[in-house]
Amino acid sequence: MNIGLLIFCGYLLIMASIGIFAARLQKSTVSYWVADRGFGVPILAIAILVSIMHGGSVLGGTGAIAARGATTLNNMSFALGFLVVLFFMARKLRRFGGFTLPDFLGDRYESNKFRVFAAFVVLVSAIVSLVAQTKAMGVVVMQLSGLSLSTSLILATMIFVFYTSIGGMMAAVWTDIVQWLFMCVGLGALVFVLWPVVGGLSGMAEKLNTVAPGWTSFKGTGWTTMGLFTWHLVWFIAYFTRIEFVTKVFTARDEKTAEKAVAWGLLLVLIFFSVTVFLGGSARLLVWTDLKSPDQAFPMLITKYLSPFWKAMALAGVASAAMSTVSSLLLLSGAAIAHDFLRKSYYEPRGIEKSEAFYLRISRITLLGVGIIAMVGAFFTPTLILTIVSYAVALTGASFAMPILLGLSWKRVTPKAAYISSVAGFIVTGLWSFFTEMGLAWAKNVHPIFPGLLVSIILILIVSLNTEPASKETLAKFFPTSEEN
């Protein structure tokens, strides 16, 4: 057995063991979806980091940065999105105490219709993102184990569906901790080896200005002004509407814990994304002419510069990054169907009582179905991994940004306005993404989130000023007297 396959088997054993252990604790939906709201700052901060630092960030991010410059992953966009969560959302969402974003939207806007639509958006966005993460895992597992891509995709899907479906959020977060350790060791080894080869950050920048003029500039290479602006807009919006991140605050012990975990999570994310920028620059200098696709940049670096053992560790780190995001997305998919659609929008409004075991069973069945769909999609998508992820976060961003942000800060925003703007933002973004993939030049110049978000903003403001706000009882719940302006 080669060293890569040996390390991968050990990795699988750890993930499966955590899932089996966590399964013994899953006696209710509160345990399954939010881990009994029991996580403290260190654990939650790492879980936030790992759910964000996905396979697309490492595998796709390295290639995209190599191709289009350091500005492709400008940390400022992520930081601003995090600050919105930190200062405007974390405390209020944790105080609300729901399970999901559709939970919040349905209650804040007194609408099960909105709750159902929001659950649909979560499901679609999760599947799109899961296609990217599954593709990333398949590529990494193939490199790590020597198996075919088809076998690797199937194996990767079986792994993450197994430990997530049986262990719930508890398994997702504790596997996140282990996966974070793999990421630190694997990526750290690659940075350690490449640092003297490229001459550190300053040496790398100097060489890049010669071989790829503009790579280190604010505009990067190959970007139009509008394309770059909307690319960063999508990531800014993404980080205060990103479902696998924002819903982590529901698992915090209390409101202060949620805020502190987001703050520490931001610091960790900035560090790890800076590493990805370094890897992208190294790839542009060292392996760029050997690549058929930018997504091959990271695998090519580790193949060329690491020994078999450290190559296996680095690949395990990327697999860890992808799997950590996948587990969160799968849980949200299950909650969207079992909790938001069936329990809150169908059974409870009709006075029908179902057991906790019933909702857990539905959630697990949903996880299996979504995992299979993502695997099939990964077989057939030719699009770059990071681009696919950007479409997923654009859909949730254009749908949820205004209803969430205004819903937490402006009492005058109305249920009808929030619903209409969310639906319109989703449709416009979805159509624009489709036109972009069709290769239409006018669509490719602007990221799909820009038209979707613009329509959402206009509609939520106009309709709010001409319709009735939520009831006083609902507003009192989300705007306590001490917060009234």
N, C-alpha and C positions, 0 to 999 in steps of 0.2 A: 504493500500500500504506500503511495507517495505521501510526502509530508503534508501537502495541501489537503488531500482527502482525509488524512488523519486528524488534522486540526479542525476541519469542517465537521467531522463526525463528533469530535469532542464538544464543539460549539452547539451542535444539534442536541446532544445529550443534556447540556446545561439548560437550554431553552425548554426542552420537553419536561425536564425535572421541575423547573419553576412553574410551568403550567399545571402539572399534576398536583404539586403542593398547593398552589393557589386555588385550584378547583375545590379543595376541601373546605375553603372558606366562603364559597359562593352559595349563600342560603337565601338571598333576596336580591331584588333588582338594585337596591342601594349598594349592596356589596359588589354586584357585577359591573354596574356602569360607573360608579364614582368611588369605589373602594371604601365605603363607609365614611367618606369625607375625613380621612384620618392622616393625610400626608403633611409632614413638616416642611420647613424651608429647603434644607439641602436636597432631600429626595425629590421634591417637586421641581426645584430649579433644574436639576439634571434631567428630569423627565421632560420638561419643557424644551430644553436644548436638544435632546435626542429625537424628540418627535418632529422637530423642525429641521435638524441637520440630517436630512434624508438622503437616500441614494441619488436622487436628482441633484442635490447640492454638491455632493462629492464627485460622483461619476460624470453627470451632465454639466455641473458647474465648472469643473476643471477644463472640460473641452470647450465650453462656451466662452470662458475667460481667455483661454489660449487663442481662440479665434478672433474675439472682438475687443479685447483689452480689459484692463483691471476694472474699469468703470462698469463692466457688465455685472459685477457683484459689489456695488457701492454700499458699504456698510451703513451709510446715512439713511438709506431707504428703510432698512430693517429697524434701525434704532428708533426712527420717528414712529414707526408702527408700534413698536414695543412701548414707547412712551405714552401713546394714546391709551393702550391697555392699562398701563401703570397708573396714570393720573385720572382717567375717566371711566374705566370699566371694571377693573379687578375687584375692587371693594364692593361695588354695587351688584355685580353679577354673583359674587359669593354670598352676599346678603340675601339675594333672591333665592338661592339654594335649589335651583333646578338641576336637571340632568344634562340638558342639551340646549343649543341655541334656539331651535324651534320651540322648546319649552318657554324660554323667555319671550320670544316674539308672540307666541299664542296668548300668553297671559298679559303682556304689556298692552297688546292691541285688541284684547277681548275677542279673539277670532280663531276658532278652530280651522276655518278655511285657510287662514294665513299659516297656522301651525302645520297643516297638511302640505301646503305648497313649500314651506321652509324645509320640511322633512324630505320632500322630493328633491329640492336643490342640494341638500346635504348628500343624499344618495347619489345623485348624478355626479356631483363634484368629487365625492369620495371614489367612485368608480373610475373616473378619468385619471385622478391622481394615482390610484392603485395600479392602473395600467402602466404608468411610468415607473412606479416603484417595483412592480413585478418584473418589468423588463430589465431594470437595473440589477435586481437580484439574480435574474436568470443569467445575465452576462457575467456577473461576479462568480456565481456558483460554477459556471462553465469553466472560467479561468482557474478557479480554486481546485476543482475536483477532477478536471479533465473529461467530464461527461459532455454529451452533446447539449446544444442549447435547448432543444425540446425537453430532454430529460431534466435539465437543470431548472427550467421554468416550472415543470410539474412538481419537482421535489421542493423547490422554494415555496410554492403555493401550499403544499401539504403541511410544511413546517409552520408557517405563520397562522394558517387557519386552525391548526391543531391547538397550539398553546394559547391563542387568543380566545377561541371558542369555549375552551373548558375553564380557563383561569380568569377571564374578564379583565377589568381595569387593574386589579392587583397583579396579575401576571404581566400585563402590559408594562406597568411601571417598574416592577422589579427586573424584568428582562431588559428594560431600558437602562438600568444601572449597569448590568453586566455588559450590555452592548456599548455603553459609553466607555467602559474600560478597554474593550477591544478597539474602539475607535482611537482612543488616546495612544495605545501601544502601536497600532498599525500605522496610523498617519504620522505619529511621532518618529517612527523608524524611517519613513520615507523622507520626511523633512530633514532629519539628521544626516542622511546620506547625500541629499541633493544640495544642501546648504553650501558646502565647499565647492561643489562642482560648478554652481552658477555664480559663486562669489557673494553669497548672502543677498539681502534685499537691495543694497546699493549697487552691487556688482551686476545683479540681474537686471535692474532698471537701466543701467548704462548700456548693457549689451542689447536689451530689447529696443532701445531707441535707435540702434543701428540696424538691426535685422527686421524690425517691425515698427517703422516710424509712426508715432501717435499712440502706440499701445499703452503707454503710461499716462497719456493726456486725459483730461476730463471727458473728452468726447470719444476716446477709444478709437477703434478702427472699424469701418464698415457701417457705422451708425448714421442715420439721418437725425437731425435735431429733434423732430417730432417722435421718431421711433425710440430714441434714447429717453426722452421725457416720459413717454407713456410706458416704457419698460420699467422705469423706476416708480412710476405711479402705481403700477400693478403690484409691486412688492411692498410699497408703503401701505396701500389699502389691504393687501393680503395679511399683513401682520397684526391688524386689529380685527380681522374677520376670519382668520384662518382657524377652521373648526377644530383641528387636532391640537392647537395651541390654546385658544380662548377657553374651550370647555375644560381644560385642565384645572382652571380656577375652582371649578365645582368640587374638586377632590381635596381642596385645602382644608385644614383644620378650622380656620376662621378667616375673617377678612384681612387681618394684618399679615397672616401667613401668606395669603394669596398675593398681596402687594409685594412683600419681600421676595417671594419666589420669582415673581416676574422681573424684579430689579436684578437679582442675581442671574437669572436666566439670560437677560440681555447681555450682561458682561461675558458670560460663557459663549453665547452665540457670536459676539463680535470677535472673540479670540479664534473660534473655529472657522469662521468665514474668512478671516485674514489668512489662515493656513491654506484655504482653498485658492485664494488669490495667488499666493506664492506657488502653489502647485500648477496653476494655470500658466503663470509666467515661465516656470521651468519647462513645462511641456512645449511651449512655443519655441523656446531656445533649443531644446534637446531632442525632441522626437517629432516635431511638426511635419517634416517632409516625409515621414514614414507612415502617416495616418491616412486611412481611407475615409474616416468619419471623425469629427471632434469627440464623439463619445468614446473613442478608443484611446484618448490621450492618457487617462489615468492608468488603465491596464498596461499601456505601453511603457509608461514610466517605471512601474513596479517590475515589469518583466525584464527591463533593460538594466535596472540599477539595484535591485534587491536580490539577495540570496533566496533559494527556495523556501526556507523557513520564514524569513521576514516578508517575502512576497505573499505567503499564505496568511500571515498575520494582517498585512495591509488589506488584502482582499476580504478577510473576515471582518475587518473594521468597516468596510463599505457595505458588506452584507448586513452588518449590525445596524448601520444608519438607515438602510432601506427598510429592514424589518421593524424597527422601532416606530417608524411613521405608519407603516402598514397596520400594525396592531391597533393604533389609535383610530385610524380610519375605518377599520372593520367594526370596532365597537360602536362607533357613531352610526354606521350603516344599520347595525342591528337595533340600536336604540331608535333610529328614525322610523323603522317599521313597527317594532314591538311597542315602544312607549309613545312616540309622538302621533303615529297614525292610528294604531289599533286601540291602545289604552285611552289616551287623552282625547282623541277625536272621534272614536267610534263607540267603544264599549261604555266608558264612564258616562258620556252624555246621554246614553240610553238606559242608564241604571243597571247595566249588566256587570256582574262581578266575575273576575277571572283570577285564578291563583297566581302567586309569584312564579311558581314552576312553569305555568303556561307561558308567561311573558319571557322567561329565560329560554324556554324551548324555541319560541318563535325567533328570538334574537340569534340563537345559535344556528338555526336553519338559514336565516338571512345571511349570516357570516359566510356560511358554506357557499351559498348561491353567488354572493358578491365576489368571493375569492375565485370561483370558477370563471365568472364573467371577466374579471381582471386578467386572469391567466390567458384566456382566449384572445382578449384584446392585445396583450403583450406579444403574441405570436405575429400579429399582422400590422402593427404600427411601425411606419418607417421614420416618423418624426423624432427629432432629438428629444431626449428625456426632459431636459429643463424646460423646453418649450411646451411639452404636454402638461407639466406641472403648472406652468404659468397660466394655461387655459383653465385649469381646475380652480386655482385661486382667484382668477378673474371672475368666474361664474359666481362664487360665493361673495366676492368683494362687491361686485355691482349689485347683487341681490340684497346683501345684508348691511353694507357699510352705513348707509343713511338711516335705515330703520333702527339699527343698534345705537349708533352714536347720538342721533337726535332723540331716540326713545329714552336714553339715559340722561339727557341734558336739557330737553325742551318739552315742557308739558303740553304745548300747543299742537305738536305733531299728532295727527289723527289716525285712527285705525284704517280708514279707507285710503288715506294718502300713503301710509306705509305699505299696505298691500299692493296698491297699484304701482308704486315706484319699484317695489321689489320684483314684481312680475315683469315689468317693462325692462328693468336692468338686466334680468336674466335672459330674456328673449333677444335683446339687442346684442348682448355679449356673445351668446351662443351662435347667432347668425353671423356675426363678424368673425368669430373663430372659424366657422365653416368656410366663409369666403376666403379667409387667409390660407387655410389648408388647400383650397382650390387653386391657389396661386394668383388671385386677382391683385394686381399691382396696387390699386387704391386702398385695398384692405390691409396689405402687408406693411404699408408705411406707418400705420397706427395700431398699437396693441388693442385687442378687443375690449379691454376694460375701460378705455377712455370714452368711447361713445356710449357704452352701457351705463357707466357711472354718471355721465353728463345727463342722460335722459332721466336717471333715477333722481338726481338732485333737483332738476327742474320740476318733475312731477310731484315730489314729496312736498316741496315748498308751495306750489300753486294749489294743489288739492287740499293741503292742510289749512290754508287760509280761507277755504270755501266749504269746509265740512266740519262736523262736530268732533271734538276731542273725546278721549276715553272718559269713563265715568269718574266721579270724584273718589270713589272707593279704590279704583285701580290706581289713580294718580297718587293717592295717599300711600299706597303700598310701595310705589317706586320713587316717590319724592317725599320722604319724611319731612316733618315740619322744620327740623333743624337745617335742611338742605334747600328750603324754598328760597327763591330769589325775590 
